[in-house]
Amino acid sequence: MKEINCPICANTLSVRIAKGRKSNKLFIMLVCGKDGRHFRGFITDQTYVRKILEEQPLQGTGIGSG
């Protein structure tokens, strides 16, 4: 996968799987690795998120049953 850089500091953005507080739906979060206040973006299209998760199973995302 190609690297995506922060528009503020040019540091590489980290990609994480996150879960909505109210909706409980999974989404993909992109956040600046240096300072999360610089950039934070979300991909919420559930069809796309499901496709990505099928290709790359959840590992080390902090999401689990316990």
Buried (B, 14 or more C-beta within 10 A) or exposed (E): EEEEEBEEEEBEBBBBBBEEEEEEEBBBBBBBBBEEEBBEEEEEEEEEBEEBBEEEEEEEBEEEEE
